[in-house]
Amino acid sequence: MPGKKTRAVFDNRITRIFHMEQSQSFRMKLVYKDGQPLVGLSEFYMDKGQWVPGHRHFYLAYESWCDLMKHIQPFHEQVKKGNEIPYILPI
């Protein structure tokens, strides 16, 4: 249909157990707004056995997300090799 806006969403949940029964989950989304891809992260946490939305949500342009990942990978590789890096290198 011409002129029809499509909304495609990739949704993934990443859960990390911190300690004891405290859990925190981040939902990752790839959302298309006005034809532009945005990567979104939203916080969730466990409260009395229920996942509850947190207060932290943000969206980043897909290109910015890719650029960020491009810089994180070499940093991670240096840490894996045992190199101590006292600060994050400027992008």
N, CA, C and O atoms as a GROMACS GRO file, in nm:
protein
  364
    1MET      N    1   0.083  -0.118   0.000
    1MET     CA    2   0.000   0.000   0.000
    1MET      C    3   0.088   0.125   0.000
    1MET      O    4   0.167   0.142   0.092
    2PRO      N    5   0.076   0.210  -0.098
    2PRO     CA    6   0.157   0.332  -0.101
    2PRO      C    7   0.125   0.423   0.017
    2PRO      O    8   0.009   0.441   0.055
    3GLY      N    9   0.230   0.481   0.074
    3GLY     CA   10   0.212   0.575   0.183
    3GLY      C   11   0.187   0.512   0.319
    3GLY      O   12   0.181   0.582   0.420
    4LYS      N   13   0.174   0.378   0.322
    4LYS     CA   14   0.149   0.313   0.451
    4LYS      C   15   0.280   0.302   0.528
    4LYS      O   16   0.382   0.259   0.473
    5LYS      N   17   0.277   0.340   0.656
    5LYS     CA   18   0.397   0.332   0.739
    5LYS      C   19   0.405   0.193   0.800
    5LYS      O   20   0.308   0.141   0.854
    6THR      N   21   0.523   0.135   0.790
    6THR     CA   22   0.543   0.004   0.851
    6THR      C   23   0.622   0.020   0.978
    6THR      O   24   0.706   0.108   0.991
    7ARG      N   25   0.592  -0.066   1.070
    7ARG     CA   26   0.666  -0.065   1.195
    7ARG      C   27   0.719  -0.206   1.216
    7ARG      O   28   0.642  -0.299   1.235
    8ALA      N   29   0.849  -0.220   1.211
    8ALA     CA   30   0.912  -0.349   1.234
    8ALA      C   31   0.992  -0.339   1.363
    8ALA      O   32   1.063  -0.241   1.384
    9VAL      N   33   0.980  -0.438   1.448
    9VAL     CA   34   1.049  -0.434   1.576
    9VAL      C   35   1.120  -0.566   1.600
    9VAL      O   36   1.058  -0.672   1.597
   10PHE      N   37   1.251  -0.560   1.622
   10PHE     CA   38   1.327  -0.675   1.669
   10PHE      C   39   1.333  -0.661   1.819
   10PHE      O   40   1.372  -0.555   1.869
   11ASP      N   41   1.297  -0.763   1.892
   11ASP     CA   42   1.289  -0.753   2.038
   11ASP      C   43   1.367  -0.867   2.101
   11ASP      O   44   1.348  -0.983   2.064
   12ASN      N   45   1.452  -0.836   2.193
   12ASN     CA   46   1.531  -0.937   2.261
   12ASN      C   47   1.545  -0.896   2.407
   12ASN      O   48   1.556  -0.777   2.438
   13ARG      N   49   1.545  -0.993   2.496
   13ARG     CA   50   1.560  -0.962   2.637
   13ARG      C   51   1.690  -1.022   2.688
   13ARG      O   52   1.718  -1.140   2.665
   14ILE      N   53   1.768  -0.943   2.757
   14ILE     CA   54   1.895  -0.986   2.813
   14ILE      C   55   1.878  -0.980   2.965
   14ILE      O   56   1.849  -0.874   3.020
   15THR      N   57   1.897  -1.093   3.031
   15THR     CA   58   1.879  -1.096   3.175
   15THR      C   59   2.012  -1.127   3.242
   15THR      O   60   2.088  -1.213   3.196
   16ARG      N   61   2.039  -1.058   3.348
   16ARG     CA   62   2.162  -1.081   3.422
   16ARG      C   63   2.126  -1.093   3.570
   16ARG      O   64   2.058  -1.007   3.626
   17ILE      N   65   2.173  -1.200   3.633
   17ILE     CA   66   2.151  -1.219   3.776
   17ILE      C   67   2.268  -1.153   3.849
   17ILE      O   68   2.384  -1.188   3.825
   18PHE      N   69   2.240  -1.059   3.936
   18PHE     CA   70   2.346  -0.990   4.007
   18PHE      C   71   2.388  -1.067   4.132
   18PHE      O   72   2.506  -1.103   4.144
   19HIS      N   73   2.299  -1.092   4.223
   19HIS     CA   74   2.329  -1.174   4.340
   19HIS      C   75   2.199  -1.213   4.406
   19HIS      O   76   2.097  -1.145   4.392
   20MET      N   77   2.202  -1.324   4.478
   20MET     CA   78   2.084  -1.379   4.546
   20MET      C   79   1.967  -1.385   4.449
   20MET      O   80   1.977  -1.449   4.344
   21GLU      N   81   1.857  -1.320   4.483
   21GLU     CA   82   1.738  -1.325   4.398
   21GLU      C   83   1.714  -1.195   4.324
   21GLU      O   84   1.609  -1.176   4.262
   22GLN      N   85   1.810  -1.106   4.330
   22GLN     CA   86   1.793  -0.978   4.260
   22GLN      C   87   1.824  -0.998   4.112
   22GLN      O   88   1.936  -1.038   4.078
   23SER      N   89   1.730  -0.972   4.028
   23SER     CA   90   1.749  -0.987   3.883
   23SER      C   91   1.718  -0.855   3.815
   23SER      O   92   1.637  -0.775   3.862
   24GLN      N   93   1.783  -0.835   3.705
   24GLN     CA   94   1.756  -0.716   3.624
   24GLN      C   95   1.759  -0.759   3.479
   24GLN      O   96   1.841  -0.842   3.440
   25SER      N   97   1.671  -0.706   3.401
   25SER     CA   98   1.660  -0.744   3.261
   25SER      C   99   1.656  -0.619   3.176
   25SER      O  100   1.596  -0.518   3.214
   26PHE      N  101   1.719  -0.626   3.061
   26PHE     CA  102   1.715  -0.515   2.967
   26PHE      C  103   1.655  -0.565   2.837
   26PHE      O  104   1.705  -0.661   2.779
   27ARG      N  105   1.551  -0.503   2.793
   27ARG     CA  106   1.489  -0.540   2.666
   27ARG      C  107   1.554  -0.455   2.557
   27ARG      O  108   1.562  -0.332   2.567
   28MET      N  109   1.600  -0.524   2.454
   28MET     CA  110   1.665  -0.455   2.343
   28MET      C  111   1.572  -0.460   2.223
   28MET      O  112   1.520  -0.566   2.188
   29LYS      N  113   1.553  -0.346   2.160
   29LYS     CA  114   1.463  -0.338   2.045
   29LYS      C  115   1.532  -0.269   1.929
   29LYS      O  116   1.616  -0.181   1.948
   30LEU      N  117   1.496  -0.311   1.810
   30LEU     CA  118   1.534  -0.237   1.690
   30LEU      C  119   1.403  -0.188   1.632
   30LEU      O  120   1.323  -0.267   1.581
   31VAL      N  121   1.380  -0.057   1.640
   31VAL     CA  122   1.253   0.002   1.599
   31VAL      C  123   1.279   0.094   1.480
   31VAL      O  124   1.381   0.163   1.475
   32TYR      N  125   1.188   0.093   1.386
   32TYR     CA  126   1.198   0.184   1.271
   32TYR      C  127   1.098   0.297   1.290
   32TYR      O  128   0.977   0.275   1.293
   33LYS      N  129   1.150   0.418   1.304
   33LYS     CA  130   1.065   0.536   1.320
   33LYS      C  131   1.091   0.627   1.200
   33LYS      O  132   1.204   0.669   1.177
   34ASP      N  133   0.987   0.656   1.126
   34ASP     CA  134   0.999   0.736   1.004
   34ASP      C  135   1.104   0.679   0.910
   34ASP      O  136   1.178   0.753   0.845
   35GLY      N  137   1.110   0.546   0.904
   35GLY     CA  138   1.203   0.478   0.814
   35GLY      C  139   1.346   0.469   0.864
   35GLY      O  140   1.430   0.409   0.798
   36GLN      N  141   1.374   0.527   0.981
   36GLN     CA  142   1.510   0.525   1.036
   36GLN      C  143   1.519   0.424   1.150
   36GLN      O  144   1.434   0.424   1.239
   37PRO      N  145   1.622   0.337   1.147
   37PRO     CA  146   1.636   0.237   1.254
   37PRO      C  147   1.691   0.299   1.382
   37PRO      O  148   1.786   0.377   1.380
   38LEU      N  149   1.630   0.262   1.494
   38LEU     CA  150   1.675   0.304   1.627
   38LEU      C  151   1.693   0.180   1.713
   38LEU      O  152   1.609   0.091   1.712
   39VAL      N  153   1.803   0.175   1.788
   39VAL     CA  154   1.825   0.067   1.883
   39VAL      C  155   1.780   0.119   2.019
   39VAL      O  156   1.825   0.225   2.063
   40GLY      N  157   1.691   0.045   2.084
   40GLY     CA  158   1.640   0.088   2.214
   40GLY      C  159   1.672  -0.012   2.323
   40GLY      O  160   1.671  -0.132   2.300
   41LEU      N  161   1.699   0.038   2.442
   41LEU     CA  162   1.718  -0.045   2.560
   41LEU      C  163   1.624   0.005   2.668
   41LEU      O  164   1.616   0.125   2.695
   42SER      N  165   1.554  -0.088   2.731
   42SER     CA  166   1.463  -0.055   2.840
   42SER      C  167   1.494  -0.147   2.957
   42SER      O  168   1.517  -0.266   2.939
   43GLU      N  169   1.493  -0.091   3.076
   43GLU     CA  170   1.523  -0.167   3.197
   43GLU      C  171   1.397  -0.232   3.253
   43GLU      O  172   1.290  -0.172   3.253
   44PHE      N  173   1.411  -0.355   3.302
   44PHE     CA  174   1.307  -0.423   3.377
   44PHE      C  175   1.372  -0.483   3.500
   44PHE      O  176   1.492  -0.511   3.498
   45TYR      N  177   1.297  -0.503   3.607
   45TYR     CA  178   1.352  -0.569   3.724
   45TYR      C  179   1.245  -0.658   3.787
   45TYR      O  180   1.125  -0.639   3.764
   46MET      N  181   1.290  -0.754   3.866
   46MET     CA  182   1.201  -0.849   3.930
   46MET      C  183   1.153  -0.793   4.064
   46MET      O  184   1.234  -0.753   4.147
   47ASP      N  185   1.021  -0.792   4.084
   47ASP     CA  186   0.963  -0.746   4.210
   47ASP      C  187   0.850  -0.841   4.247
   47ASP      O  188   0.749  -0.847   4.178
   48LYS      N  189   0.868  -0.915   4.355
   48LYS     CA  190   0.768  -1.011   4.403
   48LYS      C  191   0.727  -1.110   4.294
   48LYS      O  192   0.609  -1.141   4.277
   49GLY      N  193   0.828  -1.158   4.219
   49GLY     CA  194   0.802  -1.258   4.116
   49GLY      C  195   0.748  -1.204   3.985
   49GLY      O  196   0.715  -1.282   3.896
   50GLN      N  197   0.738  -1.073   3.971
   50GLN     CA  198   0.685  -1.012   3.848
   50GLN      C  199   0.792  -0.922   3.785
   50GLN      O  200   0.864  -0.852   3.856
   51TRP      N  201   0.800  -0.924   3.652
   51TRP     CA  202   0.888  -0.830   3.583
   51TRP      C  203   0.818  -0.694   3.577
   51TRP      O  204   0.705  -0.684   3.530
   52VAL      N  205   0.886  -0.592   3.626
   52VAL     CA  206   0.830  -0.457   3.634
   52VAL      C  207   0.918  -0.363   3.550
   52VAL      O  208   1.040  -0.367   3.562
   53PRO      N  209   0.856  -0.278   3.466
   53PRO     CA  210   0.938  -0.184   3.389
   53PRO      C  211   1.011  -0.087   3.481
   53PRO      O  212   0.953  -0.035   3.577
   54GLY      N  213   1.136  -0.062   3.452
   54GLY     CA  214   1.215   0.035   3.528
   54GLY      C  215   1.197   0.174   3.471
   54GLY      O  216   1.108   0.198   3.390
   55HIS      N  217   1.282   0.264   3.515
   55HIS     CA  218   1.269   0.404   3.472
   55HIS      C  219   1.369   0.442   3.365
   55HIS      O  220   1.366   0.555   3.314
   56ARG      N  221   1.458   0.350   3.329
   56ARG     CA  222   1.561   0.384   3.231
   56ARG      C  223   1.525   0.327   3.094
   56ARG      O  224   1.511   0.206   3.078
   57HIS      N  225   1.510   0.414   2.997
   57HIS     CA  226   1.482   0.377   2.859
   57HIS      C  227   1.560   0.473   2.770
   57HIS      O  228   1.561   0.593   2.795
   58PHE      N  229   1.622   0.422   2.668
   58PHE     CA  230   1.684   0.513   2.573
   58PHE      C  231   1.690   0.451   2.435
   58PHE      O  232   1.689   0.328   2.420
   59TYR      N  233   1.696   0.536   2.336
   59TYR     CA  234   1.707   0.495   2.196
   59TYR      C  235   1.829   0.562   2.136
   59TYR      O  236   1.860   0.677   2.166
   60LEU      N  237   1.897   0.489   2.050
   60LEU     CA  238   2.017   0.538   1.985
   60LEU      C  239   2.006   0.507   1.837
   60LEU      O  240   1.961   0.398   1.799
   61ALA      N  241   2.045   0.600   1.752
   61ALA     CA  242   2.042   0.574   1.608
   61ALA      C  243   2.124   0.449   1.578
   61ALA      O  244   2.230   0.428   1.637
   62TYR      N  245   2.076   0.367   1.486
   62TYR     CA  246   2.142   0.241   1.453
   62TYR      C  247   2.289   0.262   1.415
   62TYR      O  248   2.375   0.185   1.457
   63GLU      N  249   2.316   0.364   1.336
   63GLU     CA  250   2.454   0.392   1.295
   63GLU      C  251   2.542   0.423   1.416
   63GLU      O  252   2.657   0.381   1.422
   64SER      N  253   2.487   0.496   1.512
   64SER     CA  254   2.561   0.528   1.634
   64SER      C  255   2.588   0.402   1.716
   64SER      O  256   2.696   0.385   1.772
   65TRP      N  257   2.488   0.314   1.722
   65TRP     CA  258   2.503   0.187   1.794
   65TRP      C  259   2.615   0.104   1.730
   65TRP      O  260   2.700   0.050   1.800
   66CYS      N  261   2.615   0.094   1.596
   66CYS     CA  262   2.718   0.018   1.525
   66CYS      C  263   2.856   0.078   1.550
   66CYS      O  264   2.953   0.005   1.569
   67ASP      N  265   2.864   0.211   1.551
   67ASP     CA  266   2.991   0.278   1.576
   67ASP      C  267   3.039   0.249   1.718
   67ASP      O  268   3.158   0.227   1.740
   68LEU      N  269   2.948   0.250   1.813
   68LEU     CA  270   2.982   0.219   1.951
   68LEU      C  271   3.035   0.076   1.963
   68LEU      O  272   3.136   0.054   2.029
   69MET      N  273   2.969  -0.019   1.899
   69MET     CA  274   3.013  -0.159   1.903
   69MET      C  275   3.150  -0.175   1.838
   69MET      O  276   3.232  -0.255   1.882
   70LYS      N  277   3.175  -0.098   1.733
   70LYS     CA  278   3.303  -0.103   1.663
   70LYS      C  279   3.417  -0.062   1.757
   70LYS      O  280   3.528  -0.113   1.745
   71HIS      N  281   3.390   0.030   1.850
   71HIS     CA  282   3.492   0.075   1.944
   71HIS      C  283   3.500  -0.014   2.068
   71HIS      O  284   3.606  -0.024   2.130
   72ILE      N  285   3.391  -0.077   2.104
   72ILE     CA  286   3.391  -0.163   2.222
   72ILE      C  287   3.469  -0.291   2.197
   72ILE      O  288   3.540  -0.338   2.286
   73GLN      N  289   3.457  -0.349   2.078
   73GLN     CA  290   3.522  -0.477   2.048
   73GLN      C  291   3.673  -0.474   2.069
   73GLN      O  292   3.725  -0.563   2.137
   74PRO      N  293   3.748  -0.376   2.014
   74PRO     CA  294   3.893  -0.374   2.038
   74PRO      C  295   3.928  -0.356   2.186
   74PRO      O  296   4.025  -0.413   2.235
   75PHE      N  297   3.848  -0.275   2.256
   75PHE     CA  298   3.869  -0.256   2.400
   75PHE      C  299   3.855  -0.390   2.472
   75PHE      O  300   3.938  -0.425   2.556
   76HIS      N  301   3.750  -0.464   2.439
   76HIS     CA  302   3.725  -0.594   2.500
   76HIS      C  303   3.839  -0.692   2.469
   76HIS      O  304   3.881  -0.767   2.556
   77GLU      N  305   3.888  -0.690   2.346
   77GLU     CA  306   3.998  -0.779   2.307
   77GLU      C  307   4.123  -0.750   2.390
   77GLU      O  308   4.193  -0.843   2.430
   78GLN      N  309   4.152  -0.623   2.416
   78GLN     CA  310   4.268  -0.587   2.497
   78GLN      C  311   4.253  -0.637   2.640
   78GLN      O  312   4.349  -0.686   2.700
   79VAL      N  313   4.134  -0.626   2.695
   79VAL     CA  314   4.109  -0.674   2.831
   79VAL      C  315   4.123  -0.826   2.837
   79VAL      O  316   4.182  -0.879   2.931
   80LYS      N  317   4.070  -0.897   2.735
   80LYS     CA  318   4.082  -1.043   2.731
   80LYS      C  319   4.228  -1.088   2.726
   80LYS      O  320   4.262  -1.193   2.780
   81LYS      N  321   4.314  -1.009   2.663
   81LYS     CA  322   4.456  -1.042   2.655
   81LYS      C  323   4.528  -1.014   2.787
   81LYS      O  324   4.646  -1.047   2.802
   82GLY      N  325   4.458  -0.954   2.881
   82GLY     CA  326   4.518  -0.926   3.012
   82GLY      C  327   4.576  -0.787   3.023
   82GLY      O  328   4.639  -0.755   3.124
   83ASN      N  329   4.558  -0.706   2.923
   83ASN     CA  330   4.608  -0.568   2.929
   83ASN      C  331   4.517  -0.486   3.019
   83ASN      O  332   4.395  -0.490   3.007
   84GLU      N  333   4.579  -0.411   3.108
   84GLU     CA  334   4.500  -0.327   3.198
   84GLU      C  335   4.479  -0.191   3.133
   84GLU      O  336   4.575  -0.121   3.101
   85ILE      N  337   4.355  -0.156   3.113
   85ILE     CA  338   4.322  -0.027   3.052
   85ILE      C  339   4.247   0.055   3.157
   85ILE      O  340   4.132   0.025   3.188
   86PRO      N  341   4.312   0.158   3.213
   86PRO     CA  342   4.251   0.231   3.325
   86PRO      C  343   4.138   0.326   3.286
   86PRO      O  344   4.070   0.378   3.374
   87TYR      N  345   4.118   0.348   3.159
   87TYR     CA  346   4.012   0.441   3.117
   87TYR      C  347   3.960   0.396   2.981
   87TYR      O  348   4.024   0.317   2.912
   88ILE      N  349   3.846   0.447   2.944
   88ILE     CA  350   3.788   0.417   2.814
   88ILE      C  351   3.847   0.515   2.713
   88ILE      O  352   3.846   0.636   2.734
   89LEU      N  353   3.897   0.460   2.605
   89LEU     CA  354   3.957   0.544   2.502
   89LEU      C  355   3.852   0.633   2.437
   89LEU      O  356   3.740   0.589   2.415
   90PRO      N  357   3.887   0.758   2.405
   90PRO     CA  358   3.789   0.847   2.342
   90PRO      C  359   3.751   0.796   2.204
   90PRO      O  360   3.834   0.739   2.132
   91ILE      N  361   3.626   0.818   2.168
   91ILE     CA  362   3.576   0.775   2.037
   91ILE      C  363   3.599   0.887   1.938
   91ILE      O  364   3.565   0.873   1.820
   0.00000   0.00000   0.00000
